[in-house]
């Protein structure tokens, strides 16, 4: 499976909506440039769907993705990288 990066949007979703064991229920697509900053500084990121949260977890293959983020992401024009 290949991953394509769109300009300024990370193809790797980030988690929110945590369950009781601190495992995110689903992951959201966020701007690539903000992921590291959020993880290190604790700042909040804004997902494509508008959800605002700090980055705390990284997804594993097969992790559930926010349906609204996925729909928005798939509707974006394909980019050639950054």
Buried (B, 14 or more C-beta within 10 A) or exposed (E): EEEEBBEEBBEBBBBBEEEEEEEBEBBBBBBBEBBEEBBEEEEEBEBBBEBEBEBBBBBEEEBBBBEBBBEBBEEEEEEEEE
